[in-house]
Amino acid sequence: MSSNPPDFIPIAAPDIDEQEEAAVLRVLRSGRLAQGPEVAALEEEFARAHGSGFAIAVASGTAALHVALHVAGIGPGDEVLVPTFTFAASANAVLAVGARPVFVDIGDDFLIDLEDAESKLTGLAKGIMPVDLYGLMPDMDRMRAFASDHGLALIEDAAQAHLARRGSWRAGTAGIGAFSLYATKNMMSGEGGIVTMSDEQTARDAALFRNHGMETRYRHVTWGLNYRLSDLAAAIGRVQLEKLPKATARRRSIAGRFDAGLPAFFTRTDVPADAYHVYHQYTVRVPAGVRDETVDRFRSRGVGVDVYYPTPVHLQPSFGGAEGQCPTAERYCRQVLSLPVHPKVTDDQVDRIIDAATAIANNLA
């Protein structure tokens, strides 16, 4: 049981109301609970909302990454360039296809550093996986040029970037995209994921892989796994997608107030003029020596800040990397913290967060 006080502001809170309840009840009463018409409708609506040619719904964001890598032709013996400043799912999906993640440092924007990526290229590299961290896309013109110059497949981890844009590119459209519908994401279905692509053959391959390679009932034309999304989850996702533009506008409004109101003790990242940041998280940096104390002080004031991420993936025990491989990411992991920016944060709560930040800065700066 949570010990948080009633007025505690959580770092995330799903926006669920009678619309999701009605959608779930509709599916329950239909008797069609597994993958069916709700999944097909979610795929069509998601592709239209994101400007992708096709969208294939799967069981999780990690499954979406696995499917994306598989249909991109990445396999055993290959290498994929992955930023180390991300959730481990990005790298785990590379392992799932038998390939090796090559960990790349980040720039000041928390996104993959292409200069470091180039320095780590080998003849085994077959893909690059930029991560749209916190809801900000990298420069996709540069990313596509880099991938083209080096013969790499481009797999975009857009798990945190629903409706994000950068220049002329929408999230998930510059290569093969992988989105998450996990419960804390900007739109959710409890668990789930979406793979986006521009061509029909890749969509067909993804659809086969998520359902045991089954083309028609009990006719398996290739191998695959059970990565199906249920109609129950898809029905929730459809409601969430309808709410997403308004929810995103609210996130951006709260972020704007933080930009204007937070003291200089909290270092913000400049958002490029051509970017539409969707603020899955509002993340700042503080001096490394006081980050954990800053987190504790926020929480003691009823503000549920959190750290994404405390350890770069290459230094996780499962990967066994060495200190110094990705120095910017290693430093930022000791400095970052994220403030509540979800649509259920009220204007009064935004004021409370800014007031808490000001008091903490005055004490620790």
N, C-alpha and C positions, 0 to 999 in steps of 0.2 A: 504494500500500500504506500502511495506517495505521501511524503511528509511536507510537501510544499503547501504554503498558505493559500487560502482561496483566491487572493489577488495576485498570485504568482503569474508572471507572463512567460509562457513556455516558448522554447525556440521554434517549435513547429506545432501546428494544430490543424487537422484536416477540416475542411469546410464542408460539412455534411448537413443536409436538411431534408425536408419532406420530398424533395425531388429525387434524391438518391433512394430514399425509402420506397417511393412509388415505383422506381425503375426496378429495384430488386423484387418487389412484390409482383410486378408484371411478369418477370422472368419465372419466378417460382410458380405462378399460376399457369404459365404456358406449358410447364412440364419439360421444357428444353433447357437443361442446365449447363451442359457441356458446350464446346465450340459450335456455334450455329449462327443464326441471323443477326444477333446482336454484335458478334465479333465482326461479321462482314460489314455491318453498318459503321462500326467504330473505325475500321480500316479505311473505308471510303471517306468518312468525315475527317479523320486525322490527316489523310493525304491532301485533301482539299484545303484544310486549315494551314498546312505547312508548305503547300506548293510543291509537294513531291509527286512524282508520277504514280507511285504505289506505296502502300503501307501494309505490313504484315504483322499482326498482333501475336505476341508470344507470352510466355509465362512469367517473365521477369526481365529487368534491365540487363542482368548478366546473361540470360538466354539470348536477348537481342544482340549483345556483343558477340556471343559465340556464333550465332547464325550469320551475322554480318561478316565475321572473319571467314567462316566456312564458305559462304557464297562468293567471297572475294578471292578464293583459291589459296588462302594461307594454310600451310600444313606443316608436317614434321620437317625439321631441319631449317625452316625459315626463321627470320628475325622480324620483329615488329617494333618500331620506335614508339615508346609510350612515356608520357611525362610521369615522373615519380611522385609529383604532388597531386594526388588523386586518391580515390577509394580503390582498394585492392582488386575490385571486380574487373577493372580495366586490364590489369596484368593477368589475373586468373583466367580470363577468357582467352588470352593468347596461349596460355598453357593448355587450355582445353582442346585446342586444335593441334597440339603437339609442337607448337612453335615456341620461340624464346623471346620474352620481352627484353628489350634493350632500354634501360632507363635513361631518360633525358631530363636535364635541368629545366627550370622555368625562368621567365623574365619577371620584371616588376609587376606585370599584369596577372601573375599567377598562371600563365598559359605557357605551353611548350615553347622552348627556345630553339629556333631553327638552326642557329649557328652551332649550338651544342649538338643538335641532332645530326648535322652534317659531319661533325667531328667523330661521331660514333657509328657512321655508316660502314658496313662491310658488304662484301659480295653476297652475303646471305640475306640481306634486308629485302623484304617483299612488301612491307606495309608500314604505314604511319597512322597513329591513332591520336589525333588532337582531342583534348577533353575541353568541353565548353564549361569550365569550372565556375560554379556559383551562378551561372546564367549568362556568362559573357563568352561570345564566340571569338576565336582568333581571326586574324586577317585571312580569309579563305582564298583570296586571289593569290597571296604568297604561298599558302599551304598547297593549293592545287599546282602551282608552278613548281614547287619543291618536289611534290610527288611525281609530277610528269618528268621532270629533269632526271630523276633517279629511278624511274620505272617502278614506283611504289603504288600499291593500292591505298586509297584514302578511306579510312573507317573513322567516322566522326562519333565520338562518345558524347552524345547530346542528352545524357540522362537528366541533366539539371537545366536544360535550355529550351523547354517548350515555348514556341512562338518567338524565340530570339532571332535577331537579324544582325548581319554585319555586311555593310555595303549592299551589293545586289543579292547576297546570299541569305536564304533562310536556313535556320537550323535543320540539319539532316539532309540537305540537298546538294552539298558540294561533292559528296562521294556516296558511300553507303552510310546511313545514319542509324544510330541505336539510342532509343529513348527508354526511360524507366517510368513506370506507373506505380512505384512504391508509395506507401501511405503518406510519406512526408514530402513528396515531390509537388511541383506547382500544379499539376493535375495528377490524379491518382485513381487506381482501381483496387486498392489494398495491396495487391501484388500484380505485376504485369510489366510488359514491355512492348515496344513497337520498333520494327525495322523499316526504314524508308529507303527507297531507291528510285531511279529514273527509268529503268527499262523493264520490260515485261518478263524477259527470261530470268533475270535476277530475282524478280518477285516470285516467279514460279519455283525457282530453286529453293528460295527461302521457305515458301509454303510447304514444299515437300519435306524439307529437313525438319520443320517443326512438327511433322505428323508422320514419323516413321518412314518417310520416303514413299508414302502411299498416294498413288495417283487416283485410283478409284478403289472402292471397297475391297480390301485384301489383295490389291495388286500393287506390289512394292517395286518401283522402278529404280530406286536407289536406297541407300541407307539413311536413317534419320533417327530422331529422338522424339519423345513426347514433351514438346514445349508449347502445347496448346494453351490458350487462354480460355477461361470459361465464359459462357454468356452472362453469368451473374456479374463477374468482374467487368466485362465489356459494357454492360448496362450502366454500371457506376461510372466507368470511364467516359461514356457518351455524355452524361450529365455534366461531368467535370470539364469536358472539352467545351461544352456550351458556355460554362461559367468562366472559362479561362481568360478571355480578353479583359473582362472586368476585374478579375482577380489579379491579373498581371498589372493593370493600371494602378491598382491599389498598392501593390508591392513597390512600383516605381515611385508612387507618391510618398510613401513612407521613406524610401531611400533618399528622395530629394530633401526631406526634412532632416534626415540624419546628416546629409552632406552639409546642410546649412547650419545645423545646430551643434554638432559634436566639436569638442575642443581639439586643438592641434596635437594634443597628446596621442590621439588616435589617428594613425596614418591611413588615409584612404587611397585607393587606387584610381587614377584618372581613367575615365571611360572615354574611348575614342569617339569623335563626333559622328562617325558613320556606324556606330554600334547601337543596337536596341537591346540593352541589358535587361533581363527579366528577373534578376534578383531572387534566385532560389535561396541564396544567402546574401546577407550584407556583411562583408568581412573586412575587418580593419587589422592593422598591426600596432603592437605596443612594444616597448623595449623588452627583450627576451627575459631579462632578470625579474620582471614584475608581471609577466603574462598570467601565470597561475594565480597569483595574488589578485590580479585584476578580475579574473573569472570568479574567484571566491567572493570578492566584494560585490560584484554585480548580483550574484545569487543571493547573498545575504540581504540585498535590497529588493529581492523579489523579481529579479530579471534573469530569465533562463538563457544566458549566453552559453555557447558551446565552442569547441575547437574542432575545426575541419581543415587539416588533419594533424594530429600530434606527432606522427612519425611518417616520413616519406616511405613509399612502398619498398624502395630498394633496401631500406634498413629494417624492414620487417623480418622476424626470424625465419619465415618461410622462404625468403629470397636471399638472405645472407650477404647483402652488399656491404661495402665498406664506406666509412665516413670519408667525405671529400669528393665522392663521385659526382654529386649534384649539390654544390655548396649553397646556391641561392635557396633551393627547396629546403635544405637542411636548416638554414637560418630561419626561414619563414615559418617552418613548423614549430619553432620555439617562440614565435611572435604573434601568430594569428589568433583571432577570436571572432565569432559571428554573433550578431545581435538579432533578436526576433524581428522579422520583416514580413511575416505572413499576413494574409488579408484580414485575419481575425484580430490583429492588433488594432486597438482603437486609437483615436487621436489623443485621448488622455493618457493612454499607455505610452504612446510615442513621447509625450512630454515627460513622463516618469523615467523613461529610458535615457533621454537626453539629460535630465536633471541628475540621475545616478552617475552617468558618464562624467558630467562636469565635476561632481563632488569627488569622484574617484581620481580624476586627473589632478584636481587641486591638491589632493593628498599624496599622490605618488609621483607627480612630475618633478 
